[in-house]
Amino acid sequence: MISIKRGSVFTLVGLYVLTVPFFNAMNVTSYDNSQILGHFGASTLVFTYSTYIPFFAMLFFLPLVLKIAKQVPLKTLVLSVSFLSIICNTATLFATSIEWFTVWRSFLAILSIIGIFATIIPILLKYNPTFNMPILYGIVQFIMQGSKQLYQYFGTQMSSIHNWTFGIYFLNINFLIAILLAWIFYKKDVAPMKTPFEFDWRGWFILLFFFIVILFLCAEGQTHNWLSDSKVTLAVASLLIILGVYLIHVRLTKSPLINTDVYKYKNVVLGSFLFFYTGMMNGTGSIVTGFMTNILGFDSIYVARTHLAILIGLFIAIPLSTYLLFKRIYMSTIWVLGFTCYGMYHAILYFRFYPEIDSTDFFGPFIFKGLAIGFLYPAASLYISENVPKPLGDSRMMSGVICRVVFASLLGGAILGTFISNLNIQHKTGLSQQLSALNPMAQAQLNKTKYYYLSKGASVDQAQKNAEKSLSNQTAKSALMLAYKDIYLVMTALCFFPILILLLFRIARRPIGSVVVEPIPF
């Protein structure tokens, strides 16, 4: 299959580089949402659905893709996926509506999953005997997390040349490079992991209904004020019914999509919770992005460039944690380091939410965030996989994916937005009550702004209105920053709390166990 001598560094680098375009198919336009929204002129609700649907499509087709990809010869698979990705990616440029744009983006998301799995197979087959699982997981996480930041930055730079379409062209160039690399490194067109095709179609359709309900909650939960609305209450009740139906289905199926037997392994239960917890801690990054754009007025290039500081933490933590895991250090040590870094990230930013902050003030917190990701993500992936037999490997993977991506990142992000909105209203109400003639500081600020507009030639009435509007805008920004501070203060406590639990109950004071399942990275 591979033409270069086995074990060569050149082959190793080439095989890993081949995975990069598929990891980042959805990352290139991460900071271009406002441009895309303006291009199609869709409503906020419709665009919210357009943002969520490709990710849910990717997750829904994930178990089917893993089965089908094993049946197709690798070279044919990678070349086909790369070519089809170029077609779907280019089709988004000619989409006449947000609906068609969403359809093509969803196809691209599904193809990216096929590409990830197909390009990892040769690495597993050729280098798993040489590099043990901690090193393999570490390298995969290093490439995935590091390339994510770079592709978001490069995509933003490309978009700045003209508009968001240049980011699409940039991604197409990467798929062309993937085709070239596939021709170089794959000489034999074989399917080394081919097995008799068996798939839980009934369980798959149950999963479809589950994701449809979660999609509705993510897109419209905040709009309907969550459980105070009958539609949301009905959706939550539907989730419980779907769960019950699936549990019955598991008892009637020989090889279910997610086999509940996997939860007999304690590490899968705790590992799934760890996936959710780390996803929740990482999800607060949207607050920082909102602070940069809404309060500080950073443009997308400035935001993407500032986030590159995360790379420094990744470049330090992932190689270090991989080496420590390889040397069989206690898992609790890695976890304590990771949670400490996440705690420092949230604690420092808690004190940085104020106006006129400079981009350099984000440098330190983002390094801590990179360190936290580097310590926790490889360790969590290994922990949830240890001692799990291969027949339960897909169930283990889907459990982790649903906990981190669906519940923590997607649904958790929607709930986080609701908390911010409610806290913002509370703080704005409290601050507005202080804007009265009895408050000398507020009155002085109002008079100062009023005199400024009078000096510009405005009438007395117009100057009064402009001054009140300016003071109201300042109050709105202050309320929003206080809401951000509240969230980050709570998250700081939640980040340090697991450290206390680990130390008090002496949990995970052992090295990582045996891992034999495939490292599908999410």
C-alpha positions as CSV (number, residue, x, y, z in Angstrom):
1,M,0.0,0.0,0.0
2,I,2.7,2.4,0.9
3,S,5.6,2.9,-1.4
4,I,8.2,4.5,0.9
5,K,10.2,2.2,3.2
6,R,8.2,1.3,6.3
7,G,9.1,3.3,9.3
8,S,10.6,6.2,7.4
9,V,10.0,9.7,8.8
10,F,9.0,11.0,5.3
11,T,6.2,8.4,5.1
12,L,5.0,9.1,8.6
13,V,4.8,12.9,8.0
14,G,3.1,12.4,4.7
15,L,0.4,10.1,6.1
16,Y,-0.4,12.5,8.9
17,V,-0.4,15.6,6.6
18,L,-2.9,13.7,4.4
19,T,-5.4,13.8,7.4
20,V,-5.2,17.6,7.8
21,P,-7.6,18.8,5.1
22,F,-10.4,16.5,6.3
23,F,-9.9,17.5,9.9
24,N,-10.4,21.2,8.9
25,A,-13.2,21.0,6.2
26,M,-15.5,22.9,8.6
27,N,-12.9,25.2,10.2
28,V,-11.9,27.4,7.3
29,T,-15.0,29.6,7.5
30,S,-15.3,29.6,11.3
31,Y,-15.0,33.4,11.5
32,D,-16.9,34.3,8.4
33,N,-20.4,33.7,9.6
34,S,-21.4,37.4,9.4
35,Q,-20.3,37.5,5.8
36,I,-22.2,34.4,4.9
37,L,-25.3,35.6,6.7
38,G,-25.1,38.9,4.9
39,H,-24.6,37.2,1.5
40,F,-27.7,35.1,1.7
41,G,-29.8,37.6,3.8
42,A,-31.3,34.8,5.9
43,S,-33.0,35.4,9.2
44,T,-31.1,34.7,12.4
45,L,-33.1,31.6,13.1
46,V,-32.7,30.1,9.6
47,F,-28.9,30.8,9.8
48,T,-28.7,29.2,13.2
49,Y,-30.2,26.0,11.7
50,S,-27.8,26.3,8.8
51,T,-24.9,26.4,11.2
52,Y,-26.0,23.4,13.2
53,I,-27.3,21.0,10.5
54,P,-23.9,20.2,8.9
55,F,-22.5,19.1,12.3
56,F,-25.6,17.0,13.1
57,A,-25.4,15.4,9.6
58,M,-21.7,14.6,10.2
59,L,-22.5,13.0,13.6
60,F,-25.6,11.1,12.3
61,F,-23.7,9.5,9.4
62,L,-20.6,8.8,11.5
63,P,-21.5,5.2,12.5
64,L,-22.6,4.3,8.9
65,V,-19.5,5.9,7.4
66,L,-17.2,3.8,9.7
67,K,-18.9,0.7,8.4
68,I,-18.9,1.6,4.7
69,A,-15.3,3.0,4.7
70,K,-14.0,-0.5,5.7
71,Q,-15.5,-2.0,2.6
72,V,-13.9,0.3,0.0
73,P,-10.2,0.1,-1.1
74,L,-8.3,2.9,0.6
75,K,-6.8,4.6,-2.5
76,T,-10.1,4.7,-4.2
77,L,-11.8,5.9,-1.1
78,V,-9.4,8.8,-0.4
79,L,-9.3,9.9,-4.0
80,S,-13.0,9.8,-4.4
81,V,-13.7,11.6,-1.1
82,S,-11.1,14.3,-2.0
83,F,-12.7,14.8,-5.4
84,L,-16.2,14.9,-4.1
85,S,-15.2,17.3,-1.4
86,I,-13.9,19.7,-4.0
87,I,-17.3,19.4,-5.8
88,C,-19.4,20.0,-2.7
89,N,-17.1,22.7,-1.4
90,T,-17.3,24.5,-4.8
91,A,-21.1,24.1,-5.0
92,T,-21.4,26.2,-1.9
93,L,-20.1,29.1,-4.0
94,F,-23.0,28.8,-6.4
95,A,-25.7,28.1,-3.9
96,T,-28.7,30.4,-4.6
97,S,-30.2,30.2,-1.1
98,I,-29.1,29.4,2.4
99,E,-31.0,26.0,2.1
100,W,-28.8,24.8,-0.7
101,F,-25.7,26.2,1.0
102,T,-26.6,24.1,4.0
103,V,-27.1,21.0,1.9
104,W,-23.7,21.2,0.3
105,R,-22.0,22.0,3.6
106,S,-23.7,18.9,5.1
107,F,-22.4,16.7,2.3
108,L,-18.9,18.2,2.9
109,A,-19.1,17.4,6.6
110,I,-20.1,13.8,5.9
111,L,-17.2,13.5,3.4
112,S,-14.8,14.9,5.9
113,I,-15.6,12.1,8.3
114,I,-15.0,9.5,5.6
115,G,-11.7,11.2,4.8
116,I,-10.6,11.2,8.5
117,F,-11.2,7.6,9.0
118,A,-9.8,6.5,5.6
119,T,-6.5,8.5,6.2
120,I,-6.1,7.1,9.7
121,I,-6.3,3.5,8.7
122,P,-2.8,3.3,7.1
123,I,-1.3,5.0,10.2
124,L,-3.0,2.4,12.4
125,L,-1.8,-0.5,10.2
126,K,1.8,0.6,9.6
127,Y,2.7,2.5,12.8
128,N,0.6,1.0,15.6
129,P,3.2,-1.8,16.2
130,T,6.0,0.8,16.3
131,F,4.3,3.6,18.3
132,N,2.2,2.6,21.2
133,M,-1.3,4.1,21.7
134,P,-0.3,7.1,23.9
135,I,2.1,8.3,21.1
136,L,-0.5,7.6,18.4
137,Y,-3.3,9.4,20.2
138,G,-0.9,12.3,21.0
139,I,0.2,12.8,17.4
140,V,-3.4,12.7,16.2
141,Q,-4.5,15.2,18.8
142,F,-1.5,17.4,18.1
143,I,-2.3,17.6,14.4
144,M,-6.0,18.0,14.9
145,Q,-5.9,20.7,17.5
146,G,-3.0,22.6,16.1
147,S,-4.2,22.6,12.5
148,K,-7.6,23.8,13.6
149,Q,-6.1,27.1,14.9
150,L,-4.0,27.5,11.8
151,Y,-6.8,26.8,9.3
152,Q,-9.1,29.2,11.1
153,Y,-6.5,31.9,10.8
154,F,-5.6,31.1,7.2
155,G,-9.2,30.9,6.2
156,T,-9.8,34.4,7.8
157,Q,-6.7,35.8,6.0
158,M,-8.0,34.4,2.7
159,S,-11.4,35.9,3.3
160,S,-9.9,39.3,4.0
161,I,-8.4,39.4,0.5
162,H,-11.9,39.5,-1.1
163,N,-14.7,37.8,0.9
164,W,-15.6,34.5,2.4
165,T,-15.4,32.7,-1.0
166,F,-11.6,32.9,-0.9
167,G,-11.6,30.6,2.1
168,I,-13.5,28.1,0.0
169,Y,-10.9,28.3,-2.7
170,F,-8.2,27.8,-0.1
171,L,-9.8,24.6,1.1
172,N,-10.1,23.3,-2.5
173,I,-6.3,23.7,-2.8
174,N,-5.9,21.5,0.3
175,F,-8.1,18.8,-1.2
176,L,-6.0,18.9,-4.4
177,I,-2.9,18.4,-2.2
178,A,-4.7,15.4,-0.6
179,I,-5.2,13.9,-4.0
180,L,-1.5,14.3,-4.8
181,L,-0.4,12.8,-1.5
182,A,-2.8,9.8,-2.0
183,W,-1.2,9.1,-5.3
184,I,2.3,9.2,-3.7
185,F,1.7,7.1,-0.6
186,Y,-1.0,4.6,-1.7
187,K,0.3,2.2,-4.3
188,K,-1.9,-0.8,-3.7
189,D,-5.6,-0.3,-3.8
190,V,-6.9,-2.6,-1.1
191,A,-9.4,-2.6,1.8
192,P,-7.3,-4.0,4.7
193,M,-10.0,-3.7,7.3
194,K,-12.8,-5.2,5.3
195,T,-15.3,-7.3,7.2
196,P,-18.8,-8.6,6.5
197,F,-21.1,-5.6,6.4
198,E,-23.5,-5.5,9.3
199,F,-25.3,-2.4,10.4
200,D,-28.0,-1.5,12.9
201,W,-30.4,0.3,10.6
202,R,-33.2,0.5,13.1
203,G,-30.9,2.0,15.8
204,W,-29.6,4.4,13.2
205,F,-33.1,5.8,12.5
206,I,-33.8,6.0,16.2
207,L,-30.6,8.1,16.4
208,L,-32.0,10.3,13.6
209,F,-35.0,11.2,15.7
210,F,-32.8,11.8,18.7
211,F,-30.6,14.3,16.8
212,I,-33.7,16.1,15.3
213,V,-35.0,16.8,18.7
214,I,-31.6,18.0,19.9
215,L,-31.3,20.2,16.8
216,F,-34.6,21.8,17.6
217,L,-33.5,22.5,21.2
218,C,-30.1,23.9,20.1
219,A,-31.7,26.2,17.5
220,E,-34.9,27.3,19.2
221,G,-34.6,26.5,22.9
222,Q,-33.5,30.0,23.8
223,T,-36.1,31.6,21.5
224,H,-38.9,29.6,23.3
225,N,-37.4,30.3,26.7
226,W,-36.7,26.6,27.3
227,L,-39.0,24.6,29.6
228,S,-41.4,27.5,30.1
229,D,-42.6,26.8,26.5
230,S,-44.8,23.7,25.8
231,K,-42.9,22.9,22.6
232,V,-39.6,22.6,24.4
233,T,-41.2,20.6,27.2
234,L,-42.6,18.2,24.6
235,A,-39.2,18.0,22.9
236,V,-37.5,17.0,26.2
237,A,-40.2,14.5,26.9
238,S,-39.7,13.1,23.4
239,L,-36.0,12.6,24.3
240,L,-36.9,10.4,27.2
241,I,-39.3,8.4,25.1
242,I,-36.7,7.9,22.4
243,L,-34.2,6.8,25.0
244,G,-36.7,4.2,26.3
245,V,-37.4,3.0,22.8
246,Y,-33.7,2.6,22.1
247,L,-33.1,0.6,25.4
248,I,-35.8,-1.8,24.2
249,H,-34.2,-1.9,20.8
250,V,-30.9,-2.9,22.3
251,R,-32.4,-5.9,24.0
252,L,-33.8,-7.1,20.6
253,T,-30.7,-6.5,18.5
254,K,-27.6,-8.6,18.3
255,S,-25.2,-5.7,17.4
256,P,-26.8,-2.4,18.3
257,L,-25.4,1.0,17.2
258,I,-24.5,1.9,20.8
259,N,-24.2,-1.3,22.8
260,T,-25.1,-0.6,26.4
261,D,-22.7,-3.3,27.5
262,V,-20.0,-0.8,27.0
263,Y,-21.2,1.0,30.1
264,K,-20.2,-2.1,32.2
265,Y,-16.7,-0.7,31.9
266,K,-16.3,2.0,34.6
267,N,-13.8,3.9,32.6
268,V,-16.3,4.4,29.7
269,V,-18.9,5.9,32.2
270,L,-16.4,8.2,33.8
271,G,-14.6,8.9,30.5
272,S,-17.9,9.9,28.9
273,F,-18.5,12.3,31.8
274,L,-14.9,13.6,31.4
275,F,-15.6,14.2,27.7
276,F,-18.7,16.2,28.6
277,Y,-16.8,18.1,31.3
278,T,-13.9,19.1,29.1
279,G,-16.3,20.0,26.2
280,M,-18.2,22.3,28.6
281,M,-15.0,24.0,29.8
282,N,-13.8,24.4,26.2
283,G,-17.2,25.8,25.1
284,T,-16.7,29.1,27.0
285,G,-14.4,30.2,24.2
286,S,-17.4,31.6,22.4
287,I,-17.7,34.1,25.2
288,V,-14.2,35.4,24.6
289,T,-14.9,35.7,20.9
290,G,-18.1,37.6,21.6
291,F,-16.2,39.9,24.0
292,M,-13.6,40.6,21.3
293,T,-16.2,41.4,18.6
294,N,-19.1,43.0,20.5
295,I,-17.2,44.9,23.2
296,L,-13.7,45.5,21.9
297,G,-14.6,45.8,18.2
298,F,-11.9,43.3,17.0
299,D,-12.4,42.2,13.3
300,S,-12.2,38.6,12.4
301,I,-8.5,38.7,11.4
302,Y,-7.6,40.2,14.7
303,V,-9.7,37.6,16.6
304,A,-8.1,34.7,14.6
305,R,-4.6,36.1,15.1
306,T,-5.1,36.5,18.8
307,H,-6.3,32.9,19.1
308,L,-3.0,31.6,17.6
309,A,-1.5,31.9,21.1
310,I,-3.4,28.6,21.9
311,L,-0.9,26.9,19.6
312,I,2.0,27.7,22.0
313,G,0.2,25.8,24.8
314,L,-0.6,22.9,22.4
315,F,3.0,22.7,21.2
316,I,4.1,22.4,24.9
317,A,1.4,20.2,26.4
318,I,0.6,17.6,23.8
319,P,4.2,16.4,23.4
320,L,4.8,16.6,27.1
321,S,1.6,14.7,28.0
322,T,2.3,12.1,25.3
323,Y,5.7,11.5,26.7
324,L,4.5,11.3,30.3
325,L,1.7,8.8,29.3
326,F,4.3,6.8,27.4
327,K,6.4,6.7,30.5
328,R,3.3,5.4,32.4
329,I,2.9,8.4,34.7
330,Y,-0.3,8.4,36.8
331,M,-3.4,9.7,35.0
332,S,-4.3,11.8,38.0
333,T,-1.1,13.9,37.5
334,I,-2.1,14.6,33.8
335,W,-5.7,15.5,34.9
336,V,-4.6,17.8,37.7
337,L,-2.3,19.7,35.3
338,G,-5.1,20.0,32.7
339,F,-7.8,21.1,35.1
340,T,-5.3,23.6,36.7
341,C,-4.6,25.1,33.3
342,Y,-8.3,25.4,32.5
343,G,-8.9,27.0,35.9
344,M,-6.0,29.5,35.3
345,Y,-7.5,30.3,31.8
346,H,-10.9,31.2,33.2
347,A,-9.5,32.9,36.4
348,I,-7.2,35.2,34.4
349,L,-9.9,36.1,31.9
350,Y,-12.3,36.9,34.8
351,F,-10.1,39.8,35.6
352,R,-9.6,40.8,31.9
353,F,-13.2,41.6,31.1
354,Y,-13.0,45.4,30.9
355,P,-13.0,48.0,28.1
356,E,-9.9,49.0,26.2
357,I,-8.1,45.8,26.9
358,D,-5.3,45.0,24.4
359,S,-4.9,41.8,22.3
360,T,-1.7,41.0,24.2
361,D,-3.7,40.6,27.4
362,F,-5.3,37.5,25.9
363,F,-1.8,36.0,25.3
364,G,-1.4,34.4,28.7
365,P,-4.9,33.0,29.1
366,F,-4.9,31.4,25.6
367,I,-1.6,29.7,26.3
368,F,-3.2,28.2,29.4
369,K,-6.1,27.1,27.3
370,G,-3.7,25.4,24.9
371,L,-2.0,23.7,27.8
372,A,-5.3,22.5,29.2
373,I,-6.4,21.0,25.8
374,G,-3.0,19.4,25.4
375,F,-3.1,17.7,28.8
376,L,-6.7,16.6,28.9
377,Y,-7.8,15.6,25.4
378,P,-5.2,12.8,24.7
379,A,-5.5,11.5,28.3
380,A,-9.4,11.5,28.1
381,S,-9.3,9.7,24.7
382,L,-7.0,7.0,26.1
383,Y,-8.9,6.6,29.4
384,I,-12.3,6.1,27.8
385,S,-10.7,3.5,25.4
386,E,-8.7,1.4,27.9
387,N,-9.6,-2.3,28.2
388,V,-12.6,-1.8,25.9
389,P,-12.7,-4.8,23.4
390,K,-12.8,-4.1,19.7
391,P,-16.4,-5.1,19.2
392,L,-17.4,-2.3,21.6
393,G,-15.1,0.2,20.1
394,D,-17.7,2.0,18.0
395,S,-20.1,2.2,21.0
396,R,-17.3,3.7,23.1
397,M,-16.6,6.3,20.4
398,M,-20.3,7.3,19.9
399,S,-20.7,7.6,23.7
400,G,-17.8,10.1,23.9
401,V,-18.9,11.9,20.8
402,I,-22.5,12.4,22.0
403,C,-21.3,13.6,25.4
404,R,-18.7,16.1,24.2
405,V,-20.0,17.3,20.8
406,V,-23.8,17.0,21.2
407,F,-24.5,17.6,24.9
408,A,-21.5,19.8,25.9
409,S,-20.6,21.8,22.7
410,L,-23.9,22.1,20.7
411,L,-26.6,21.9,23.3
412,G,-24.4,23.2,26.1
413,G,-23.5,26.2,23.9
414,A,-27.2,27.0,23.4
415,I,-27.9,26.8,27.1
416,L,-24.8,29.0,27.8
417,G,-26.2,31.6,25.5
418,T,-29.4,31.6,27.5
419,F,-27.5,32.1,30.8
420,I,-25.6,35.0,29.3
421,S,-28.8,36.6,28.1
422,N,-30.5,36.3,31.4
423,L,-27.5,37.6,33.4
424,N,-27.2,40.4,31.0
425,I,-30.8,41.5,31.6
426,Q,-30.4,41.3,35.3
427,H,-27.2,43.4,35.3
428,K,-28.6,45.9,32.8
429,T,-31.7,46.3,35.0
430,G,-29.5,46.9,38.1
431,L,-27.3,49.4,36.3
432,S,-30.2,51.3,34.7
433,Q,-31.7,51.8,38.2
434,Q,-28.6,53.7,39.2
435,L,-28.9,56.2,36.2
436,S,-30.9,58.9,38.0
437,A,-30.4,62.4,39.1
438,L,-29.6,61.1,42.6
439,N,-26.4,59.5,41.3
440,P,-23.8,62.3,40.9
441,M,-21.4,60.2,38.9
442,A,-24.0,59.2,36.3
443,Q,-25.3,62.8,36.2
444,A,-21.8,64.1,35.7
445,Q,-21.2,61.7,32.8
446,L,-24.5,62.6,31.2
447,N,-23.8,66.3,31.4
448,K,-20.3,65.8,30.0
449,T,-21.6,63.9,27.0
450,K,-24.4,66.4,26.5
451,Y,-21.9,69.3,26.4
452,Y,-19.8,67.4,23.9
453,Y,-22.8,67.2,21.5
454,L,-23.7,70.8,22.1
455,S,-20.2,71.8,21.1
456,K,-20.7,69.9,17.9
457,G,-23.7,72.1,17.0
458,A,-26.5,69.8,18.2
459,S,-29.7,71.3,19.6
460,V,-30.4,71.0,23.3
461,D,-33.0,68.3,22.8
462,Q,-30.9,66.4,20.4
463,A,-27.8,66.7,22.6
464,Q,-29.9,65.3,25.6
465,K,-31.1,62.4,23.5
466,N,-27.6,61.6,22.2
467,A,-26.2,61.8,25.7
468,E,-28.8,59.4,27.1
469,K,-28.3,57.0,24.3
470,S,-24.6,57.0,24.8
471,L,-25.0,56.4,28.5
472,S,-27.4,53.6,27.8
473,N,-25.0,51.9,25.4
474,Q,-22.2,52.1,28.0
475,T,-24.6,50.5,30.5
476,A,-25.4,47.7,28.0
477,K,-21.7,47.0,27.5
478,S,-21.0,47.0,31.2
479,A,-23.9,44.7,31.8
480,L,-22.7,42.3,29.2
481,M,-19.2,42.3,30.7
482,L,-20.6,41.6,34.1
483,A,-22.5,38.6,32.7
484,Y,-19.3,37.3,31.1
485,K,-17.5,37.7,34.4
486,D,-20.2,35.8,36.2
487,I,-19.9,32.9,33.8
488,Y,-16.1,32.8,34.0
489,L,-16.1,33.0,37.8
490,V,-18.4,29.9,38.0
491,M,-16.3,28.1,35.4
492,T,-13.2,28.8,37.4
493,A,-14.7,27.0,40.4
494,L,-15.9,24.1,38.2
495,C,-12.4,23.8,36.8
496,F,-10.7,23.5,40.1
497,F,-13.3,21.3,41.7
498,P,-12.2,18.1,40.0
499,I,-8.7,18.7,41.3
500,L,-10.1,18.6,44.9
501,I,-12.0,15.4,44.1
502,L,-8.9,13.7,42.5
503,L,-6.8,14.5,45.5
504,L,-9.3,13.8,48.3
505,F,-10.5,10.4,46.9
506,R,-7.1,9.4,45.4
507,I,-8.7,8.7,42.0
508,A,-6.8,7.5,38.9
509,R,-3.5,7.0,40.7
510,R,-2.3,4.5,38.1
511,P,-0.9,4.6,34.6
512,I,-3.1,4.2,31.5
513,G,-4.3,0.6,30.8
514,S,-4.3,-1.4,27.6
515,V,-5.9,0.3,24.5
516,V,-6.7,-1.7,21.4
517,V,-9.5,0.3,19.7
518,E,-9.0,2.7,16.9
519,P,-8.3,6.3,17.9
520,I,-11.1,8.1,16.0
521,P,-10.4,11.7,17.1
522,F,-13.1,14.2,18.1
